[in-house]
Amino acid sequence: MFKKTTMTLSPPRVFSRTVYPRKVPSIAFAIGGLTSFIIFASLLLFSHPLGSSLTGYLYGTETTQHLEFHHSTTDTSSPKTTSNSPPLFKEEVLPISLDPNDKETNSGKSTNHVSVTQDSVETECDLFHGNWFYDPVGPLYTNNSCPLLTQMQNCQGNGRPDKGYENYRWKPSQCDLPRFDAKKFLELMRGKTLAFIGDSVARNQMESMMCLLWQAKTPVNRGNRKMQRWYFRSSSVMIARMWSSWLVHQFNEPFSFAPQGHWFAKQSVYILNDEIVGGQLWWPDKSKPAKVSNVEAFGISVETILKAVAKHQNYKGLTILRTWSPDHYEGGAWNTGGSCTGKEEPLSPGKLVKNGFTEVMYEQQARGFQRAVADDKLGNRSEKIKLMDITEAFGYRHDGHPGPYRSPDPKKITKRGPDGQPPPQDCLHWCMPGPVDTWNEMVLEIIRRDMEGGGK
């Protein structure tokens, strides 16, 4: 059904009557998701005005080109990852909101996940399967030594009484994951840009990266309210962060017969080959079933964005796709009484809690990733698309979230009320310092392997 799809995104205008297009000119969806990002380790610094499109941000062009995206229906199970180990896809690739209403103890490995193998770098150690261990040395920075730390992630500054969550480090089963080395990172990235593209979880990781680097060098702020940019003069390295929950710049014709929608979990419309095929929280003709569900659309979007990046003629960088960052709301969602209060250490091995929605969305995105890297038209460019599969490992880190310690307000409620209801809390983002710093240790190792080779 999906042979050739031209995709763009434009904010729609809502009409009171339903309109059915006979021919929709060059419009469709592209979705990133609520807790996702793609990292572009570009060979060029940002040198273009910030009012330009995403193309201009990364590639130095004023005019947004009309891109063609090709969707394939062939499924494969051999994407490029940084591991030669079997199943890496354990939960999610590009995230959306998590709703842990159907949880159960996972005492073994799931049988529903897509298995992954590595066929390009057979000697690389699997970074993503291992164990958490307590390291008495502690983190490389503190909440007081990083001026860029968002207050909501400043758990110690907000009064969290325990600190043990800061000391757990990740140990892959087959090798060691080196502690983050800021000087090594800046040398490897000399003259290059690392861009975090996504939403608040991308910001969480970007700030972790900046806190780690700040201990070695002080950067210059070259950003503005549209995009954060920090420049390290001694190595000509730029760290950037762009808010883009869709991961695609909005452009081309207005789509005036669909409802307004910005994120995948919110109201949106899906178009393939100039035909409305589905929608999220919207469907114009209730008498006809949608051809594409929101779950299927999510997988298509992953394939679309990865191919678009890899095929762009001016992009020569490395793309790292971080998998779904798991939340740990127990007893409900973020807005229905979910809680992670009182978690002070990682879950024990074999006690990982499953989330049905997370898993099915993960599987769709896994297949989208697989289709993208298996596309023959990408050639060796698919080797520059890497998967950083953090989901299973971080499923054990229910202790690493701010919980009720989201602000420095001394009057904030941190314990359950007389009726047993938990206080408002954040069980999605990560405390800093904390588990999120491990993501950047993995980023550094992936970049090192790409530039220097070797991964034993």
C-alpha positions as a Markdown table, in Angstrom:
| # | Residue | x | y | z |
|---|---|---|---|---|
| 1 | Met | 0.0 | 0.0 | 0.0 |
| 2 | Phe | 2.9 | 2.3 | 0.8 |
| 3 | Lys | 4.9 | 2.7 | -2.4 |
| 4 | Lys | 5.9 | 6.3 | -2.6 |
| 5 | Thr | 5.0 | 9.0 | -0.1 |
| 6 | Thr | 5.7 | 12.7 | -0.3 |
| 7 | Met | 5.5 | 14.0 | 3.3 |
| 8 | Thr | 5.5 | 17.5 | 4.8 |
| 9 | Leu | 3.7 | 18.9 | 7.8 |
| 10 | Ser | 1.7 | 22.1 | 8.0 |
| 11 | Pro | -0.5 | 23.4 | 10.8 |
| 12 | Pro | -4.1 | 22.9 | 9.8 |
| 13 | Arg | -7.1 | 25.2 | 10.1 |
| 14 | Val | -10.2 | 23.7 | 11.6 |
| 15 | Phe | -13.4 | 24.0 | 9.7 |
| 16 | Ser | -16.9 | 23.4 | 11.0 |
| 17 | Arg | -17.7 | 21.0 | 8.2 |
| 18 | Thr | -15.9 | 17.9 | 7.1 |
| 19 | Val | -14.0 | 18.3 | 3.8 |
| 20 | Tyr | -12.6 | 15.3 | 1.9 |
| 21 | Pro | -9.8 | 16.1 | -0.5 |
| 22 | Arg | -9.7 | 14.6 | -3.9 |
| 23 | Lys | -6.1 | 15.4 | -4.3 |
| 24 | Val | -4.0 | 16.5 | -1.4 |
| 25 | Pro | -0.9 | 18.3 | -2.8 |
| 26 | Ser | 2.3 | 17.0 | -1.3 |
| 27 | Ile | 1.3 | 16.8 | 2.3 |
| 28 | Ala | 1.5 | 14.2 | 5.0 |
| 29 | Phe | 2.6 | 13.6 | 8.5 |
| 30 | Ala | 6.0 | 13.2 | 10.1 |
| 31 | Ile | 6.1 | 12.4 | 13.8 |
| 32 | Gly | 8.8 | 12.4 | 16.5 |
| 33 | Gly | 7.0 | 11.8 | 19.7 |
| 34 | Leu | 6.9 | 13.2 | 23.2 |
| 35 | Thr | 10.1 | 11.8 | 24.7 |
| 36 | Ser | 12.4 | 11.5 | 21.7 |
| 37 | Phe | 15.3 | 12.9 | 20.0 |
| 38 | Ile | 17.7 | 12.3 | 17.1 |
| 39 | Ile | 21.4 | 13.3 | 17.5 |
| 40 | Phe | 23.1 | 14.7 | 14.5 |
| 41 | Ala | 26.9 | 14.7 | 14.8 |
| 42 | Ser | 27.3 | 17.0 | 11.9 |
| 43 | Leu | 30.6 | 17.7 | 10.1 |
| 44 | Leu | 29.6 | 21.4 | 9.8 |
| 45 | Leu | 28.9 | 24.0 | 12.5 |
| 46 | Phe | 25.7 | 25.9 | 12.5 |
| 47 | Ser | 26.3 | 28.9 | 10.4 |
| 48 | His | 22.8 | 30.0 | 9.2 |
| 49 | Pro | 20.2 | 32.3 | 10.7 |
| 50 | Leu | 18.0 | 30.7 | 13.3 |
| 51 | Gly | 14.8 | 31.8 | 11.5 |
| 52 | Ser | 15.5 | 29.2 | 8.8 |
| 53 | Ser | 14.0 | 25.8 | 8.5 |
| 54 | Leu | 15.6 | 22.6 | 10.0 |
| 55 | Thr | 17.4 | 22.3 | 6.7 |
| 56 | Gly | 18.9 | 25.7 | 7.2 |
| 57 | Tyr | 19.9 | 24.9 | 10.8 |
| 58 | Leu | 21.8 | 21.8 | 9.9 |
| 59 | Tyr | 22.8 | 22.3 | 6.2 |
| 60 | Gly | 23.2 | 26.0 | 5.7 |
| 61 | Thr | 20.5 | 26.5 | 3.1 |
| 62 | Glu | 17.9 | 29.3 | 3.1 |
| 63 | Thr | 15.2 | 27.5 | 1.0 |
| 64 | Thr | 13.4 | 24.5 | 2.4 |
| 65 | Gln | 13.5 | 21.8 | -0.3 |
| 66 | His | 10.5 | 19.7 | -1.1 |
| 67 | Leu | 11.7 | 16.3 | 0.1 |
| 68 | Glu | 10.4 | 12.9 | -1.1 |
| 69 | Phe | 10.2 | 10.1 | 1.3 |
| 70 | His | 9.8 | 6.5 | 0.3 |
| 71 | His | 8.1 | 4.0 | 2.5 |
| 72 | Ser | 8.7 | 0.3 | 2.1 |
| 73 | Thr | 6.6 | -2.5 | 3.3 |
| 74 | Thr | 9.3 | -5.1 | 3.4 |
| 75 | Asp | 10.1 | -6.1 | 7.0 |
| 76 | Thr | 13.5 | -7.1 | 8.0 |
| 77 | Ser | 15.2 | -7.9 | 11.3 |
| 78 | Ser | 18.8 | -6.7 | 10.6 |
| 79 | Pro | 19.1 | -3.0 | 11.4 |
| 80 | Lys | 22.5 | -1.3 | 12.1 |
| 81 | Thr | 23.1 | -1.1 | 15.8 |
| 82 | Thr | 26.2 | -0.8 | 17.9 |
| 83 | Ser | 26.0 | -4.4 | 19.0 |
| 84 | Asn | 26.5 | -7.8 | 17.6 |
| 85 | Ser | 24.3 | -9.3 | 20.3 |
| 86 | Pro | 20.8 | -10.7 | 19.6 |
| 87 | Pro | 17.7 | -8.9 | 20.8 |
| 88 | Leu | 18.3 | -5.2 | 21.5 |
| 89 | Phe | 14.8 | -3.9 | 20.8 |
| 90 | Lys | 13.2 | -4.4 | 24.2 |
| 91 | Glu | 10.8 | -1.5 | 24.3 |
| 92 | Glu | 10.8 | 1.8 | 22.4 |
| 93 | Val | 12.8 | 3.7 | 19.8 |
| 94 | Leu | 11.2 | 7.1 | 19.5 |
| 95 | Pro | 8.9 | 7.8 | 22.3 |
| 96 | Ile | 5.4 | 9.2 | 22.9 |
| 97 | Ser | 3.6 | 9.5 | 26.2 |
| 98 | Leu | 3.6 | 6.5 | 28.4 |
| 99 | Asp | 0.4 | 5.3 | 30.2 |
| 100 | Pro | 1.3 | 2.4 | 32.6 |
| 101 | Asn | -2.2 | 1.1 | 33.2 |
| 102 | Asp | -1.4 | -2.5 | 32.3 |
| 103 | Lys | 1.7 | -3.5 | 34.2 |
| 104 | Glu | 2.9 | -6.8 | 35.4 |
| 105 | Thr | 6.1 | -8.3 | 36.6 |
| 106 | Asn | 8.5 | -9.3 | 33.9 |
| 107 | Ser | 10.5 | -12.2 | 35.2 |
| 108 | Gly | 11.9 | -13.0 | 31.8 |
| 109 | Lys | 12.5 | -11.6 | 28.4 |
| 110 | Ser | 9.6 | -10.5 | 26.3 |
| 111 | Thr | 8.6 | -12.7 | 23.4 |
| 112 | Asn | 7.0 | -9.9 | 21.5 |
| 113 | His | 10.1 | -7.9 | 20.7 |
| 114 | Val | 11.8 | -7.6 | 17.4 |
| 115 | Ser | 15.2 | -9.2 | 17.4 |
| 116 | Val | 18.2 | -7.3 | 16.2 |
| 117 | Thr | 21.6 | -8.3 | 15.0 |
| 118 | Gln | 24.7 | -6.4 | 14.0 |
| 119 | Asp | 26.2 | -7.2 | 10.6 |
| 120 | Ser | 28.5 | -4.2 | 10.1 |
| 121 | Val | 30.8 | -4.2 | 13.1 |
| 122 | Glu | 31.0 | -7.8 | 14.3 |
| 123 | Thr | 33.7 | -7.0 | 16.9 |
| 124 | Glu | 31.7 | -4.4 | 18.8 |
| 125 | Cys | 30.7 | -5.2 | 22.4 |
| 126 | Asp | 27.0 | -4.9 | 23.2 |
| 127 | Leu | 26.7 | -1.7 | 25.3 |
| 128 | Phe | 23.0 | -2.2 | 26.1 |
| 129 | His | 22.8 | -5.4 | 28.1 |
| 130 | Gly | 24.4 | -5.6 | 31.5 |
| 131 | Asn | 23.8 | -4.6 | 35.1 |
| 132 | Trp | 23.7 | -1.6 | 37.3 |
| 133 | Phe | 26.4 | -1.5 | 40.1 |
| 134 | Tyr | 27.0 | 0.9 | 42.9 |
| 135 | Asp | 30.1 | 3.1 | 42.4 |
| 136 | Pro | 31.2 | 4.8 | 45.6 |
| 137 | Val | 33.2 | 7.3 | 43.5 |
| 138 | Gly | 30.0 | 9.1 | 42.6 |
| 139 | Pro | 29.1 | 11.4 | 39.7 |
| 140 | Leu | 31.5 | 13.7 | 37.8 |
| 141 | Tyr | 29.6 | 16.8 | 38.7 |
| 142 | Thr | 27.1 | 18.0 | 41.4 |
| 143 | Asn | 24.0 | 20.0 | 41.2 |
| 144 | Asn | 26.0 | 23.0 | 42.4 |
| 145 | Ser | 28.8 | 22.7 | 39.8 |
| 146 | Cys | 26.7 | 22.9 | 36.7 |
| 147 | Pro | 25.1 | 26.3 | 35.9 |
| 148 | Leu | 22.9 | 24.9 | 33.2 |
| 149 | Leu | 20.9 | 22.5 | 35.2 |
| 150 | Thr | 17.1 | 22.9 | 34.9 |
| 151 | Gln | 15.6 | 23.4 | 38.4 |
| 152 | Met | 13.0 | 20.6 | 37.8 |
| 153 | Gln | 15.9 | 18.1 | 37.4 |
| 154 | Asn | 17.8 | 19.5 | 40.4 |
| 155 | Cys | 16.6 | 16.9 | 42.8 |
| 156 | Gln | 19.2 | 17.5 | 45.5 |
| 157 | Gly | 18.6 | 21.3 | 45.3 |
| 158 | Asn | 14.8 | 20.6 | 45.5 |
| 159 | Gly | 15.2 | 18.7 | 48.8 |
| 160 | Arg | 15.4 | 15.0 | 47.8 |
| 161 | Pro | 16.8 | 13.3 | 50.9 |
| 162 | Asp | 18.6 | 10.3 | 49.4 |
| 163 | Lys | 21.6 | 10.4 | 47.1 |
| 164 | Gly | 22.4 | 6.8 | 46.3 |
| 165 | Tyr | 20.7 | 7.0 | 42.8 |
| 166 | Glu | 23.6 | 9.3 | 41.7 |
| 167 | Asn | 26.2 | 6.5 | 42.3 |
| 168 | Tyr | 24.8 | 3.7 | 40.2 |
| 169 | Arg | 26.7 | 3.1 | 36.9 |
| 170 | Trp | 26.0 | 0.8 | 34.0 |
| 171 | Lys | 28.3 | -2.2 | 33.3 |
| 172 | Pro | 27.7 | -4.0 | 30.0 |
| 173 | Ser | 28.0 | -7.7 | 30.2 |
| 174 | Gln | 30.8 | -8.1 | 27.6 |
| 175 | Cys | 32.9 | -5.0 | 28.3 |
| 176 | Asp | 33.3 | -1.8 | 30.3 |
| 177 | Leu | 31.5 | 1.4 | 29.5 |
| 178 | Pro | 34.2 | 4.1 | 30.1 |
| 179 | Arg | 33.4 | 6.9 | 32.4 |
| 180 | Phe | 32.7 | 10.1 | 30.5 |
| 181 | Asp | 35.9 | 11.9 | 29.5 |
| 182 | Ala | 35.1 | 15.5 | 28.6 |
| 183 | Lys | 38.6 | 16.2 | 27.0 |
| 184 | Lys | 38.3 | 13.0 | 24.9 |
| 185 | Phe | 34.8 | 14.0 | 23.7 |
| 186 | Leu | 35.9 | 17.6 | 22.7 |
| 187 | Glu | 39.0 | 16.2 | 20.9 |
| 188 | Leu | 36.9 | 13.7 | 18.9 |
| 189 | Met | 34.3 | 16.3 | 18.1 |
| 190 | Arg | 36.8 | 19.0 | 17.1 |
| 191 | Gly | 35.3 | 21.3 | 14.5 |
| 192 | Lys | 31.9 | 19.5 | 14.6 |
| 193 | Thr | 28.4 | 20.0 | 16.0 |
| 194 | Leu | 26.3 | 17.7 | 18.2 |
| 195 | Ala | 22.6 | 18.6 | 18.0 |
| 196 | Phe | 19.9 | 17.2 | 20.3 |
| 197 | Ile | 16.6 | 17.4 | 18.5 |
| 198 | Gly | 13.4 | 16.6 | 20.4 |
| 199 | Asp | 11.4 | 17.7 | 23.4 |
| 200 | Ser | 12.0 | 18.0 | 27.1 |
| 201 | Val | 13.8 | 14.6 | 27.4 |
| 202 | Ala | 16.2 | 15.7 | 24.7 |
| 203 | Arg | 16.7 | 18.9 | 26.7 |
| 204 | Asn | 17.4 | 16.6 | 29.8 |
| 205 | Gln | 20.1 | 14.8 | 27.9 |
| 206 | Met | 21.6 | 17.9 | 26.4 |
| 207 | Glu | 21.9 | 19.5 | 29.8 |
| 208 | Ser | 23.5 | 16.4 | 31.1 |
| 209 | Met | 26.1 | 16.6 | 28.3 |
| 210 | Met | 26.7 | 20.2 | 29.1 |
| 211 | Cys | 27.2 | 19.6 | 32.8 |
| 212 | Leu | 29.7 | 16.9 | 32.0 |
| 213 | Leu | 31.6 | 19.1 | 29.6 |
| 214 | Trp | 31.5 | 22.1 | 31.8 |
| 215 | Gln | 33.7 | 20.4 | 34.3 |
| 216 | Ala | 36.6 | 20.6 | 31.8 |
| 217 | Lys | 35.8 | 23.7 | 29.7 |
| 218 | Thr | 33.5 | 26.7 | 29.9 |
| 219 | Pro | 31.5 | 27.3 | 26.7 |
| 220 | Val | 30.2 | 30.5 | 25.2 |
| 221 | Asn | 26.5 | 30.9 | 24.8 |
| 222 | Arg | 25.6 | 31.5 | 21.2 |
| 223 | Gly | 21.9 | 30.6 | 21.4 |
| 224 | Asn | 18.7 | 32.5 | 21.5 |
| 225 | Arg | 15.1 | 31.7 | 22.5 |
| 226 | Lys | 14.6 | 29.6 | 19.3 |
| 227 | Met | 17.6 | 27.3 | 19.7 |
| 228 | Gln | 20.2 | 26.7 | 22.4 |
| 229 | Arg | 23.8 | 26.7 | 21.2 |
| 230 | Trp | 26.9 | 26.4 | 23.3 |
| 231 | Tyr | 30.4 | 26.9 | 21.7 |
| 232 | Phe | 33.7 | 25.5 | 23.0 |
| 233 | Arg | 36.3 | 27.8 | 21.5 |
| 234 | Ser | 39.4 | 25.7 | 22.2 |
| 235 | Ser | 38.1 | 22.8 | 20.1 |
| 236 | Ser | 35.5 | 24.6 | 17.9 |
| 237 | Val | 32.8 | 22.2 | 19.1 |
| 238 | Met | 29.1 | 23.3 | 19.1 |
| 239 | Ile | 26.5 | 21.7 | 21.3 |
| 240 | Ala | 23.0 | 22.6 | 20.2 |
| 241 | Arg | 19.5 | 21.8 | 21.2 |
| 242 | Met | 16.4 | 22.3 | 19.0 |
| 243 | Trp | 12.8 | 21.9 | 20.3 |
| 244 | Ser | 11.0 | 19.8 | 17.7 |
| 245 | Ser | 8.6 | 17.2 | 19.0 |
| 246 | Trp | 7.7 | 16.4 | 15.4 |
| 247 | Leu | 11.4 | 16.3 | 14.2 |
| 248 | Val | 10.3 | 17.9 | 10.9 |
| 249 | His | 10.0 | 21.6 | 10.1 |
| 250 | Gln | 6.5 | 22.7 | 9.2 |
| 251 | Phe | 6.3 | 24.1 | 5.7 |
| 252 | Asn | 4.4 | 24.1 | 2.3 |
| 253 | Glu | 0.6 | 24.4 | 1.8 |
| 254 | Pro | -1.7 | 24.8 | 4.8 |
| 255 | Phe | -3.8 | 21.7 | 5.4 |
| 256 | Ser | -7.2 | 23.3 | 5.9 |
| 257 | Phe | -9.4 | 20.3 | 6.3 |
| 258 | Ala | -7.7 | 18.6 | 9.3 |
| 259 | Pro | -7.7 | 19.4 | 13.0 |
| 260 | Gln | -4.8 | 21.2 | 14.6 |
| 261 | Gly | -2.2 | 18.7 | 16.0 |
| 262 | His | 1.4 | 19.0 | 17.1 |
| 263 | Trp | 2.6 | 15.8 | 18.8 |
| 264 | Phe | 1.8 | 12.2 | 18.0 |
| 265 | Ala | -0.2 | 11.6 | 21.1 |
| 266 | Lys | -2.4 | 14.7 | 20.3 |
| 267 | Gln | -4.9 | 15.4 | 17.6 |
| 268 | Ser | -3.4 | 14.8 | 14.1 |
| 269 | Val | -4.1 | 13.4 | 10.7 |
| 270 | Tyr | -2.1 | 10.9 | 8.6 |
| 271 | Ile | -1.8 | 11.2 | 4.8 |
| 272 | Leu | -0.1 | 8.8 | 2.5 |
| 273 | Asn | 0.0 | 9.2 | -1.3 |
| 274 | Asp | -2.3 | 12.2 | -1.2 |
| 275 | Glu | -5.0 | 10.3 | 0.8 |
| 276 | Ile | -6.2 | 10.6 | 4.3 |
| 277 | Val | -5.5 | 7.2 | 5.8 |
| 278 | Gly | -5.8 | 7.7 | 9.5 |
| 279 | Gly | -5.8 | 10.1 | 12.4 |
| 280 | Gln | -5.1 | 10.5 | 16.1 |
| 281 | Leu | -8.2 | 11.6 | 18.1 |
| 282 | Trp | -9.8 | 12.5 | 14.8 |
| 283 | Trp | -11.5 | 10.8 | 11.8 |
| 284 | Pro | -13.8 | 12.5 | 9.4 |
| 285 | Asp | -15.9 | 9.6 | 8.3 |
| 286 | Lys | -17.0 | 7.3 | 11.1 |
| 287 | Ser | -18.6 | 4.9 | 8.6 |
| 288 | Lys | -15.3 | 3.9 | 7.1 |
| 289 | Pro | -12.4 | 2.4 | 9.0 |
| 290 | Ala | -9.0 | 4.1 | 8.9 |
| 291 | Lys | -6.4 | 2.3 | 6.8 |
| 292 | Val | -3.5 | 3.2 | 9.1 |
| 293 | Ser | -3.7 | 3.1 | 12.9 |
| 294 | Asn | -1.9 | 5.5 | 15.1 |
| 295 | Val | 0.5 | 2.6 | 16.0 |
| 296 | Glu | 1.3 | 1.9 | 12.4 |
| 297 | Ala | 1.7 | 5.6 | 11.6 |
| 298 | Phe | 4.3 | 5.8 | 14.4 |
| 299 | Gly | 6.4 | 3.1 | 12.7 |
| 300 | Ile | 6.1 | 4.8 | 9.3 |
| 301 | Ser | 7.2 | 8.1 | 10.8 |
| 302 | Val | 10.5 | 6.6 | 12.1 |
| 303 | Glu | 11.3 | 5.2 | 8.8 |
| 304 | Thr | 10.5 | 8.5 | 7.1 |
| 305 | Ile | 12.7 | 10.7 | 9.2 |
| 306 | Leu | 15.7 | 8.4 | 9.2 |
| 307 | Lys | 15.6 | 8.0 | 5.4 |
| 308 | Ala | 15.2 | 11.8 | 5.0 |
| 309 | Val | 18.2 | 12.5 | 7.1 |
| 310 | Ala | 20.4 | 9.8 | 5.5 |
| 311 | Lys | 19.4 | 10.8 | 2.0 |
| 312 | His | 20.0 | 14.5 | 2.3 |
| 313 | Gln | 22.8 | 15.4 | 0.0 |
| 314 | Asn | 24.4 | 18.0 | 2.4 |
| 315 | Tyr | 24.3 | 15.8 | 5.5 |
| 316 | Lys | 27.5 | 13.8 | 6.1 |
| 317 | Gly | 27.2 | 13.2 | 9.8 |
| 318 | Leu | 26.4 | 10.5 | 12.3 |
| 319 | Thr | 22.9 | 10.0 | 13.4 |
| 320 | Ile | 22.2 | 8.4 | 16.8 |
| 321 | Leu | 18.7 | 7.3 | 17.5 |
| 322 | Arg | 18.0 | 7.0 | 21.3 |
| 323 | Thr | 15.3 | 4.5 | 22.2 |
| 324 | Trp | 12.3 | 5.2 | 24.3 |
| 325 | Ser | 13.0 | 6.7 | 27.7 |
| 326 | Pro | 10.8 | 4.7 | 30.1 |
| 327 | Asp | 8.7 | 6.4 | 32.7 |
| 328 | His | 7.9 | 4.8 | 36.0 |
| 329 | Tyr | 4.4 | 6.0 | 37.1 |
| 330 | Glu | 2.9 | 3.4 | 39.3 |
| 331 | Gly | -0.8 | 3.2 | 40.0 |
| 332 | Gly | -1.7 | 5.6 | 37.2 |
| 333 | Ala | -0.4 | 8.0 | 34.6 |
| 334 | Trp | 1.2 | 11.3 | 35.3 |
| 335 | Asn | -2.2 | 13.0 | 35.5 |
| 336 | Thr | -4.2 | 10.2 | 37.2 |
| 337 | Gly | -2.2 | 9.6 | 40.4 |
| 338 | Gly | 0.8 | 7.8 | 39.1 |
| 339 | Ser | 3.8 | 7.8 | 41.5 |
| 340 | Cys | 7.5 | 6.9 | 41.8 |
| 341 | Thr | 7.8 | 8.2 | 45.4 |
| 342 | Gly | 10.2 | 6.4 | 47.7 |
| 343 | Lys | 12.3 | 4.6 | 45.0 |
| 344 | Glu | 15.9 | 4.7 | 46.2 |
| 345 | Glu | 17.7 | 2.1 | 44.2 |
| 346 | Pro | 17.4 | 0.3 | 40.8 |
| 347 | Leu | 15.0 | -2.6 | 40.4 |
| 348 | Ser | 16.5 | -6.1 | 40.9 |
| 349 | Pro | 17.3 | -8.2 | 37.9 |
| 350 | Gly | 14.2 | -9.9 | 36.6 |
| 351 | Lys | 11.8 | -7.4 | 38.2 |
| 352 | Leu | 11.3 | -5.2 | 35.2 |
| 353 | Val | 7.8 | -4.0 | 34.9 |
| 354 | Lys | 6.1 | -4.3 | 31.5 |
| 355 | Asn | 4.0 | -1.7 | 29.8 |
| 356 | Gly | 1.9 | -3.0 | 26.9 |
| 357 | Phe | 1.5 | 0.3 | 25.1 |
| 358 | Thr | 5.2 | 1.0 | 25.3 |
| 359 | Glu | 6.0 | -2.4 | 23.9 |
| 360 | Val | 3.7 | -2.2 | 20.9 |
| 361 | Met | 4.8 | 1.3 | 20.0 |
| 362 | Tyr | 8.4 | 0.2 | 20.4 |
| 363 | Glu | 7.9 | -2.7 | 18.1 |
| 364 | Gln | 6.5 | -0.5 | 15.4 |
| 365 | Gln | 9.4 | 1.9 | 15.7 |
| 366 | Ala | 11.8 | -0.9 | 15.7 |
| 367 | Arg | 10.4 | -2.1 | 12.4 |
| 368 | Gly | 10.6 | 1.5 | 11.0 |
| 369 | Phe | 14.2 | 1.7 | 12.0 |
| 370 | Gln | 14.9 | -1.7 | 10.4 |
| 371 | Arg | 13.2 | -0.7 | 7.2 |
| 372 | Ala | 15.2 | 2.5 | 7.1 |
| 373 | Val | 18.7 | 1.0 | 7.5 |
| 374 | Ala | 17.8 | -1.9 | 5.2 |
| 375 | Asp | 16.9 | 0.4 | 2.3 |
| 376 | Asp | 19.2 | -0.4 | -0.6 |
| 377 | Lys | 19.0 | 3.2 | -1.8 |
| 378 | Leu | 20.9 | 4.4 | 1.3 |
| 379 | Gly | 24.0 | 2.3 | 0.4 |
| 380 | Asn | 26.7 | 2.7 | 3.0 |
| 381 | Arg | 25.0 | 5.8 | 4.4 |
| 382 | Ser | 22.9 | 3.4 | 6.6 |
| 383 | Glu | 26.1 | 2.7 | 8.5 |
| 384 | Lys | 25.9 | 6.2 | 9.8 |
| 385 | Ile | 22.6 | 5.6 | 11.5 |
| 386 | Lys | 23.2 | 4.1 | 14.9 |
| 387 | Leu | 20.8 | 2.8 | 17.5 |
| 388 | Met | 21.4 | 3.6 | 21.2 |
| 389 | Asp | 19.0 | 1.2 | 22.9 |
| 390 | Ile | 18.7 | 2.4 | 26.5 |
| 391 | Thr | 15.1 | 1.3 | 27.1 |
| 392 | Glu | 15.6 | -2.0 | 28.9 |
| 393 | Ala | 18.5 | -0.9 | 31.0 |
| 394 | Phe | 16.7 | 2.2 | 32.1 |
| 395 | Gly | 13.5 | 0.3 | 32.8 |
| 396 | Tyr | 15.3 | -0.7 | 36.0 |
| 397 | Arg | 16.0 | 2.9 | 37.1 |
| 398 | His | 12.7 | 3.8 | 38.7 |
| 399 | Asp | 14.8 | 5.5 | 41.4 |
| 400 | Gly | 16.3 | 8.1 | 39.0 |
| 401 | His | 13.3 | 10.5 | 38.5 |
| 402 | Pro | 12.5 | 13.7 | 40.4 |
| 403 | Gly | 9.3 | 12.3 | 41.7 |
| 404 | Pro | 7.7 | 15.0 | 44.0 |
| 405 | Tyr | 11.1 | 16.9 | 44.2 |
| 406 | Arg | 10.4 | 19.1 | 41.1 |
| 407 | Ser | 10.8 | 22.5 | 42.7 |
| 408 | Pro | 12.7 | 24.2 | 45.6 |
| 409 | Asp | 9.4 | 25.3 | 47.2 |
| 410 | Pro | 9.8 | 24.4 | 50.9 |
| 411 | Lys | 6.1 | 23.9 | 51.2 |
| 412 | Lys | 5.8 | 21.4 | 48.4 |
| 413 | Ile | 4.0 | 18.1 | 49.2 |
| 414 | Thr | 6.3 | 15.1 | 49.1 |
| 415 | Lys | 4.2 | 12.4 | 50.8 |
| 416 | Arg | 0.9 | 10.8 | 50.2 |
| 417 | Gly | -2.1 | 12.5 | 51.7 |
| 418 | Pro | -4.6 | 11.1 | 54.3 |
| 419 | Asp | -6.6 | 9.6 | 51.4 |
| 420 | Gly | -3.5 | 7.8 | 50.1 |
| 421 | Gln | -3.2 | 10.0 | 47.0 |
| 422 | Pro | 0.4 | 10.7 | 46.0 |
| 423 | Pro | 1.6 | 14.3 | 45.4 |
| 424 | Pro | 2.1 | 15.6 | 41.9 |
| 425 | Gln | 5.4 | 14.3 | 40.6 |
| 426 | Asp | 7.6 | 13.8 | 37.6 |
| 427 | Cys | 8.5 | 10.1 | 36.9 |
| 428 | Leu | 9.5 | 10.7 | 33.3 |
| 429 | His | 12.5 | 13.1 | 33.3 |
| 430 | Trp | 15.7 | 12.3 | 35.1 |
| 431 | Cys | 17.5 | 13.8 | 38.1 |
| 432 | Met | 20.8 | 15.5 | 37.5 |
| 433 | Pro | 23.3 | 14.2 | 38.2 |
| 434 | Gly | 21.8 | 10.8 | 37.8 |
| 435 | Pro | 21.1 | 7.9 | 35.3 |
| 436 | Val | 20.7 | 10.3 | 32.3 |
| 437 | Asp | 24.5 | 10.9 | 32.4 |
| 438 | Thr | 25.0 | 7.3 | 31.3 |
| 439 | Trp | 23.3 | 8.2 | 28.0 |
| 440 | Asn | 26.1 | 10.5 | 27.2 |
| 441 | Glu | 28.7 | 7.9 | 28.2 |
| 442 | Met | 27.1 | 5.8 | 25.5 |
| 443 | Val | 27.0 | 8.6 | 23.0 |
| 444 | Leu | 30.8 | 9.2 | 23.6 |
| 445 | Glu | 31.5 | 5.5 | 23.1 |
| 446 | Ile | 29.4 | 5.3 | 19.9 |
| 447 | Ile | 31.2 | 8.4 | 18.5 |
| 448 | Arg | 34.6 | 7.0 | 19.5 |
| 449 | Arg | 33.8 | 3.7 | 17.7 |
| 450 | Asp | 32.7 | 5.5 | 14.6 |
| 451 | Met | 35.8 | 7.6 | 14.4 |
| 452 | Glu | 38.5 | 5.3 | 15.8 |
| 453 | Gly | 37.0 | 1.9 | 15.3 |
| 454 | Gly | 37.0 | -1.0 | 17.8 |
| 455 | Gly | 34.4 | -1.8 | 20.3 |
| 456 | Lys | 35.6 | -4.7 | 22.4 |
